[in-house]
């Protein structure tokens, strides 16, 4: 069965950290200010070893992560413009989905979205990131997490599309794992353009079917 968008205005799950938000970049900037070395984004080249190499351990990583989202959200810049996110919302019901453990982060994300885009979307927090793929509500997922690639392949999902934005921590996965419904792109902007293209293609196919029926 080929990938297919089934609803009139399908839901698209859009990730925050690394996809909409330059969170790691802000963390590295803060780390450098605090004398934590001169690490760059390319140094976070693995989501286990890379994080430990740069931040020391996950406890220190999340301490800095939570500090930024709670107290210094203005340091976290967006990857895309308001215009691009608005355009996506014309074609999909945009749901912002983030893998976070603390419910208070929902308000942090809403505040960040409003200040950077002047837009409001439904925000969903998941305890396990693979829930983004396993949730049958979403026809398309835009993300940067390599674990989602594994989930797509292991479950052989063919009724949804994963658009993975290339980042240093998913480079290996992007090079090694191929799947008919996983597309790797170089930027969030490119991911949005592709999602819109998919939607337009599906609408065209539906019109052809209606005409021929």
Rosetta blueprint (number, residue, H / E / L):
1 X L
2 X L
3 X L
4 X L
5 X L
6 X L
7 X L
8 X L
9 X L
10 X L
11 X E
12 X E
13 X E
14 X E
15 X L
16 X L
17 X E
18 X L
19 X L
20 X L
21 X E
22 X L
23 X H
24 X H
25 X H
26 X H
27 X H
28 X H
29 X H
30 X H
31 X H
32 X H
33 X H
34 X L
35 X L
36 X L
37 X L
38 X L
39 X L
40 X L
41 X H
42 X H
43 X H
44 X L
45 X L
46 X L
47 X L
48 X L
49 X H
50 X H
51 X H
52 X H
53 X H
54 X H
55 X H
56 X L
57 X L
58 X H
59 X H
60 X H
61 X H
62 X H
63 X H
64 X H
65 X H
66 X H
67 X H
68 X H
69 X H
70 X H
71 X H
72 X L
73 X H
74 X H
75 X H
76 X L
77 X L
78 X E
79 X L
80 X L
81 X L
82 X H
83 X H
84 X H
85 X H
86 X H
87 X H
88 X H
89 X H
90 X H
91 X H
92 X L
93 X E
94 X E
95 X E
96 X E
97 X E
98 X E
99 X E
100 X L
101 X L
102 X L
103 X L
104 X L
105 X H
106 X H
107 X H
108 X H
109 X H
110 X H
111 X H
112 X H
113 X H
114 X H
115 X H
116 X H
117 X H
118 X L
119 X L
120 X L
121 X L
122 X E
123 X E
124 X E
125 X E
126 X E
127 X L
128 X L
129 X L
130 X L
131 X H
132 X H
133 X H
134 X H
135 X L
136 X L
137 X L
138 X E
139 X E
140 X E
141 X E
142 X E
143 X E
144 X L
145 X L
146 X H
147 X H
148 X H
149 X H
150 X H
151 X H
152 X H
153 X H
154 X H
155 X H
156 X L
157 X L
158 X L
159 X L
160 X L
161 X E
162 X E
163 X E
164 X E
165 X E
166 X L
167 X L
168 X H
169 X H
170 X H
171 X H
172 X H
173 X H
174 X H
175 X H
176 X H
177 X L
178 X L
179 X L
180 X L
181 X L
182 X E
183 X E
184 X E
185 X E
186 X L
187 X L
188 X H
189 X H
190 X H
191 X H
192 X H
193 X H
194 X H
195 X H
196 X H
197 X H
198 X H
199 X H
200 X H
201 X H
202 X H
203 X H
204 X H
205 X H
206 X H
207 X H
208 X H
209 X H
210 X H
211 X H
212 X H
213 X L
